[in-house]
């Protein structure tokens, strides 16, 4: 039984190391979110996590912009409405925060729409509203968006 636990721990460690190598930017963002969650836990409203995560990004030197208006085009014309994701990190990763009981599917759809409306390919959906931090890494490649 102890060897099974050690193997599980090693697998988890290997998986996180592999993630760090494959995508160090999202790995760093998730690490910052884990730190915020470990200190604050769940139960706060979303704006508290926004502020804490922004401070953690600064401490870790993660470049970010908050609530940037992203234009949405339809048939080559800009629409008068814009999306505002919570953060854009590294000028290439959309980060959307939630503080809810559980993901319902609406949240994923929201983030996928952010990706569709922009040229970004990667996004993180992070939920601080549960006992253990929840996060999902979403990828939408340009090839799949615009088939030839």
URCORVEN-V804642 format. One record per residue. N is the residue number from 1. RES is the residue in three letters. BURIAL is + if it has 9 or more other ideal C-beta (glycine too) atoms within 8 Angstrom, else -. D_FIRST is the distance of its C-alpha to the first C-alpha in Angstrom with 1 decimal. Layout:
N	RES	BURIAL	D_FIRST
N	RES	BURIAL	D_FIRST
This chain:
1	UNK	-	0.0
2	UNK	-	3.8
3	UNK	-	5.4
4	UNK	-	5.1
5	UNK	-	6.4
6	UNK	-	8.7
7	UNK	-	9.8
8	UNK	-	10.6
9	UNK	-	12.4
10	UNK	-	14.2
11	UNK	-	15.2
12	UNK	-	16.6
13	UNK	-	18.3
14	UNK	-	19.8
15	UNK	-	21.0
16	UNK	+	22.8
17	UNK	-	24.3
18	UNK	-	25.5
19	UNK	+	27.0
20	UNK	+	28.7
21	UNK	-	30.3
22	UNK	-	31.3
23	UNK	+	32.8
24	UNK	-	33.0
25	UNK	+	35.4
26	UNK	+	33.2
27	UNK	+	30.2
28	UNK	+	32.5
29	UNK	+	33.7
30	UNK	+	30.3
31	UNK	+	29.4
32	UNK	+	32.6
33	UNK	+	31.8
34	UNK	+	28.3
35	UNK	+	30.2
36	UNK	+	32.7
37	UNK	+	30.2
38	UNK	-	28.2
39	UNK	-	31.5
40	UNK	+	33.2
41	UNK	-	30.5
42	UNK	+	31.8
43	UNK	-	35.0
44	UNK	+	37.8
45	UNK	-	40.2
46	UNK	+	40.0
47	UNK	-	42.8
48	UNK	+	40.8
49	UNK	+	38.0
50	UNK	+	40.8
51	UNK	-	42.3
52	UNK	+	39.1
53	UNK	+	37.9
54	UNK	+	41.3
55	UNK	-	41.1
56	UNK	+	37.7
57	UNK	+	39.1
58	UNK	-	41.9
59	UNK	-	39.7
60	UNK	+	37.7
61	UNK	-	40.9
62	UNK	+	39.9
63	UNK	-	43.2
64	UNK	+	43.8
65	UNK	-	46.5
66	UNK	-	46.4
67	UNK	-	47.8
68	UNK	-	49.7
69	UNK	-	52.0
70	UNK	+	51.1
71	UNK	-	54.1
72	UNK	+	53.7
73	UNK	+	55.9
74	UNK	-	57.1
75	UNK	-	59.1
76	UNK	-	59.8
77	UNK	-	61.0
78	UNK	-	59.3
79	UNK	+	58.7
80	UNK	-	59.7
81	UNK	-	56.2
82	UNK	-	53.4
83	UNK	+	49.6
84	UNK	-	48.3
85	UNK	+	44.6
86	UNK	+	43.1
87	UNK	+	42.6
88	UNK	+	43.3
89	UNK	+	41.4
90	UNK	-	42.3
91	UNK	-	45.2
92	UNK	+	42.9
93	UNK	+	40.0
94	UNK	+	40.7
95	UNK	+	38.6
96	UNK	+	38.8
97	UNK	+	37.4
98	UNK	+	36.8
99	UNK	+	35.9
100	UNK	+	35.2
101	UNK	-	32.8
102	UNK	-	31.6
103	UNK	+	32.9
104	UNK	-	35.3
105	UNK	-	36.4
106	UNK	-	39.7
107	UNK	+	38.2
108	UNK	+	37.0
109	UNK	-	40.5
110	UNK	+	42.1
111	UNK	+	40.3
112	UNK	+	40.9
113	UNK	+	44.6
114	UNK	+	44.6
115	UNK	+	43.5
116	UNK	-	46.1
117	UNK	+	48.8
118	UNK	+	48.3
119	UNK	-	47.6
120	UNK	+	44.2
121	UNK	+	41.3
122	UNK	+	38.3
123	UNK	+	37.4
124	UNK	+	34.7
125	UNK	+	34.5
126	UNK	+	32.8
127	UNK	+	32.2
128	UNK	+	32.1
129	UNK	+	32.5
130	UNK	+	28.9
131	UNK	-	26.3
132	UNK	-	24.5
133	UNK	+	26.9
134	UNK	+	27.5
135	UNK	+	29.1
136	UNK	-	30.2
137	UNK	+	31.8
138	UNK	+	34.7
139	UNK	-	36.7
140	UNK	+	40.1
141	UNK	-	41.7
142	UNK	-	45.5
143	UNK	-	45.5
144	UNK	-	44.2
145	UNK	-	46.6
146	UNK	-	49.7
147	UNK	-	49.7
148	UNK	-	52.8
